[in-house]
Amino acid sequence: MISHLAVNSSPLILLGRISRLDLLPAIANRVVVPHSVLRELAVKDGHDWLASTVSAHPGLEIVDDPQIPAEVRRWNLECLFSALWESSWRPGGGI
C-alpha cells in the first residue's frame, strides 16, 4: 500500500462521477487534497457538488497548499503541479 498520496482534480472528478472516491484511501494510508485542488473543483462548471463531497469524505484529507521551494518555483510549473510535487516529494513526506 502507498503511504502518502496527493491527488489533483482529475482522479477526483473521474472517481466522483462513478461514486468511487473510496478507491483512493483503499490504495494509500493517507490521501491528501491540497486546498488549491478543492478550489479548482468548486469553480468548475457542474463540479461544485464534488467539492462538497470531497470535503466531507472521511478518507480524504484537505491540506494547506505547501510552501513551494524556490528551486521548484524556478521550474515555472503550474502552481497546482508544484503544490502536488511538494506534497508528494518533500523530505519525509514522499510516496
C-alpha positions as CSV (number, residue, x, y, z in Angstrom):
1,M,0.0,0.0,0.0
2,I,1.2,3.5,-0.8
3,S,1.9,5.5,2.4
4,H,1.1,9.0,1.1
5,L,-0.8,10.1,-2.0
6,A,-1.5,13.7,-3.1
7,V,-4.2,13.9,-5.7
8,N,-5.2,16.6,-8.2
9,S,-8.7,17.2,-9.7
10,S,-8.7,14.6,-12.5
11,P,-9.0,11.4,-10.3
12,L,-11.4,13.2,-8.0
13,I,-13.7,14.1,-11.0
14,L,-13.5,10.7,-12.6
15,L,-14.0,8.7,-9.4
16,G,-16.6,11.1,-8.1
17,R,-18.7,10.7,-11.3
18,I,-19.0,6.9,-10.6
19,S,-19.3,7.4,-6.8
20,R,-16.0,5.6,-6.1
21,L,-13.9,8.1,-4.2
22,D,-13.4,5.3,-1.7
23,L,-10.9,3.7,-4.1
24,L,-8.3,6.4,-3.2
25,P,-8.0,5.6,0.5
26,A,-8.1,1.9,-0.4
27,I,-4.6,2.2,-2.1
28,A,-3.0,4.7,0.3
29,N,-2.7,5.2,4.1
30,R,-3.0,8.9,3.7
31,V,-4.7,10.7,0.8
32,V,-4.3,14.5,0.7
33,V,-6.1,17.0,-1.4
34,P,-4.5,20.5,-1.4
35,H,-6.8,23.5,-1.0
36,S,-5.9,24.6,-4.5
37,V,-7.4,21.4,-5.9
38,L,-10.6,21.9,-3.8
39,R,-10.9,25.5,-5.1
40,E,-10.5,24.2,-8.6
41,L,-13.3,21.8,-8.2
42,A,-15.5,24.5,-6.7
43,V,-15.2,26.8,-9.7
44,K,-15.5,24.2,-12.4
45,D,-19.0,24.3,-14.0
46,G,-21.0,21.4,-12.7
47,H,-18.4,20.2,-10.1
48,D,-19.4,22.3,-7.1
49,W,-21.2,19.1,-5.7
50,L,-17.9,17.3,-5.9
51,A,-16.0,19.9,-3.9
52,S,-18.6,19.4,-1.1
53,T,-18.3,15.6,-1.4
54,V,-14.5,15.6,-1.3
55,S,-14.5,18.0,1.7
56,A,-16.8,15.6,3.6
57,H,-15.2,12.3,2.6
58,P,-13.6,10.7,5.7
59,G,-10.8,9.1,3.7
60,L,-9.6,12.3,2.0
61,E,-7.6,14.9,4.0
62,I,-7.8,18.6,2.9
63,V,-4.4,20.2,3.5
64,D,-3.0,23.7,3.1
65,D,-1.0,24.3,-0.1
66,P,2.6,23.8,0.9
67,Q,5.3,26.4,0.6
68,I,7.0,25.8,-2.7
69,P,10.8,25.8,-2.5
70,A,12.5,28.4,-4.7
71,E,14.2,25.7,-6.7
72,V,10.8,24.2,-7.7
73,R,9.3,27.6,-8.4
74,R,12.1,28.3,-10.9
75,W,10.9,25.4,-13.0
76,N,7.9,27.5,-13.9
77,L,5.4,24.7,-13.4
78,E,1.7,25.4,-13.0
79,C,1.0,26.3,-9.3
80,L,-1.1,23.2,-8.7
81,F,1.5,20.9,-10.2
82,S,4.2,22.5,-8.0
83,A,1.9,22.1,-4.9
84,L,1.3,18.4,-5.7
85,W,5.0,17.8,-6.3
86,E,5.9,19.4,-3.0
87,S,3.2,17.5,-1.1
88,S,4.4,14.2,-2.5
89,W,8.2,14.5,-2.7
90,R,9.3,16.8,0.1
91,P,11.8,15.1,2.5
92,G,9.9,12.8,5.0
93,G,6.6,13.2,3.1
94,G,7.4,11.2,0.0
95,I,5.4,8.4,-1.6
